[in-house]
Amino acid sequence: MTTTTADAASPRTPDVDAPVPGRHEDLGWHLGVLLRAYRATVEEALVDVPHGTRGYQVLVTVVQGEQPTQLALAEHHGIDRTVMTYLVDDLVAAGLVERQQNPADRRARRVVATPAGRRRLAELAGQVHDAEDSLLQALSPEERRTFRTLVRRVACDLRDVDAGTDPCVVAEHELGARTT
């Protein structure tokens, strides 16, 4: 049996006469616009959080307790480990987290949220959610829920994370557990 060039498992030759996708089909452009707008909108809500959005995201992860060491936090967030050291230093100085000796490995330190950090995250989570809703105001409430679900599914699949964990729910649960 002979195979033709079209049947071969080689890269597809681009059709130079095919229409070039415009902005309406360019996912990268859409994501870039959305990310820049997200940062600008959410940073306003996080103005007093060390390192803004990054600091908030690290605090969420620390409260969830999933990445207990600085190295694990750095890897999870895609942040250089030396930058993570400064970020955690600043979160410690703000009283939001602390470093504790890891009982499983005395050479390692865990990054743990303080009670003040948990309370602050609960406050911030609502502010961030409101800022996100403002950003997504072109969508109906149902479309926003669907959008969040789809984005979470793709992001968590790419990062191999549990898509069912909502940082806002975790923060509210942790705050409630500490006050009862």
Stockholm file with secondary structure:
# STOCKHOLM 1.0

chainA/1-180         MTTTTADAASPRTPDVDAPVPGRHEDLGWHLGVLLRAYRATVEEALVDVPHGTRGYQVLVTVVQGEQPTQLALAEHHGIDRTVMTYLVDDLVAAGLVERQQNPADRRARRVVATPAGRRRLAELAGQVHDAEDSLLQALSPEERRTFRTLVRRVACDLRDVDAGTDPCVVAEHELGARTT
#=GR chainA/1-180 SS CCCCTTTSSSCCCCCTTSCCCCGGGCHHHHHHHHHHHHHHHHHHHTTTSTTHHHHHHHHHHHHHTSCCSHHHHHHHHTCCHHHHHHHHHHHHHTTSEEEEEETTEEEEEEEEECHHHHHHHHHHHHHHHHHHHHHTTTSCHHHHHHHHHHHHHHHHHHHTCCTTCCHHHHHHHHHHHHHC
#=GC SS_cons         CCCCTTTSSSCCCCCTTSCCCCGGGCHHHHHHHHHHHHHHHHHHHTTTSTTHHHHHHHHHHHHHTSCCSHHHHHHHHTCCHHHHHHHHHHHHHTTSEEEEEETTEEEEEEEEECHHHHHHHHHHHHHHHHHHHHHTTTSCHHHHHHHHHHHHHHHHHHHTCCTTCCHHHHHHHHHHHHHC
//
